[in-house]
Amino acid sequence: MFPNYPNIIKGGNVNYKNTIKLASTLFFVIALISAVFISGCTEKDTEQEEGQTKAITELTFGYQPSTHQIAYITARDKGWWAEDLAPYGVETINDNLFPSGAPEMQNMMAGDLDVAYVGAAPVISALASGLDAKIVAAVQIQGSDLVLRTALPYEGPEDLKGLKIATFPPGTIQDTLLKNWLKENGIDPETDVQILGMGPGDATTAISAGQVDAVFLPHPSPTMIESEGVGRSVVSSGEMLQDHACCVVAVSGELIREHPEIVQQIVATHVRATEYNSENLEEAAQIYADDQDWDVELVSQSLHDWDGSWIADPHLIINSTVDYAQVQYELGYIGKPLTQDDIFDLSFYDALDQ
């Protein structure tokens, strides 16, 4: 195995000086060869790792307790999310329920959500604060009501002066719409009325207990309040801003960049669920009622009363969403207006027609 070194061993006596010298030389050579080998393997492995995209085996969705977002619930309960995403390696679908868009976007900014069913306005606020995400599809338009306590008169916006109004927290669709509408009608939302940020459950309780005079909430909450005889709807959100954007599907930038095929399927499944709900209104009501433990008749009534529509095409909400960014800038919620490109990625929806 090793060559004969006659100068090292003579008559059985070891030349220790030469032995040490040879050993040092052999150690250096072996170490050098090993270093080159290991370095080569490491560099190759690193290049391979950098060239590969990390597999996704689970996704986490966020949604809210509103009939606006039944598409998510329908696709989940019918097993479409699991079925459609399994071919892409997704084994687990998780979801988190949020009372409104503000905490949902905080959760997404923390990296805990991959996909959010959420209002367009909270997405704008989050994007302006550094959220890495895009809106890839619409969910619905309109669909919220201003509900006034039954005993209070209402002939126009002037009658709201001096009242306490509960709605979703600052930066949400309802907050943005309400404040902009008040300003357009000559009412200062900071001094002429008192606006309190609440989730739908707390706001409903507050108006029932007489703690607030009015609420501005998405359906089905207005129908529930009316059914209890506590209040009546006096203005729908479509009257405040016709065909305004409301809920959307927002997806993390990381998922868009690293797994566009998964995002493409998410949009396709969302479209499927949206169309199914529109064609099966009573079943959609039952799906929501089961998910939120509501009276199905009230949910059905809400879906007939509201001025909302389920849609998926993001092109239909571009203008009003960009308008929200301008309104939020004027309200001081964000530092600068955002553009369409800042907010949307339309490529996934557009690819469905190809």
Secondary structure as UniProt FT lines:
FT   TURN            6..8
FT   STRAND          9..10
FT   TURN            11..12
FT   STRAND          13..14
FT   HELIX           16..51
FT   STRAND          58..63
FT   HELIX           67..69
FT   HELIX           70..77
FT   TURN            78..79
FT   HELIX           80..85
FT   HELIX           86..88
FT   STRAND          92..97
FT   HELIX           101..109
FT   TURN            110..111
FT   STRAND          115..119
FT   HELIX           120..128
FT   TURN            129..130
FT   STRAND          133..138
FT   STRAND          140..141
FT   STRAND          144..149
FT   TURN            150..151
FT   HELIX           157..160
FT   TURN            161..162
FT   STRAND          164..167
FT   TURN            170..171
FT   HELIX           173..184
FT   TURN            185..186
FT   TURN            189..192
FT   STRAND          194..197
FT   HELIX           200..208
FT   TURN            209..210
FT   STRAND          214..218
FT   TURN            219..220
FT   HELIX           221..227
FT   TURN            228..229
FT   STRAND          231..236
FT   HELIX           237..240
FT   TURN            242..243
FT   STRAND          247..252
FT   HELIX           253..258
FT   HELIX           260..279
FT   HELIX           281..292
FT   HELIX           296..305
FT   STRAND          309..310
FT   HELIX           314..317
FT   HELIX           318..330
FT   TURN            331..332
FT   HELIX           340..343
FT   HELIX           347..351
FT   TURN            352..353
//
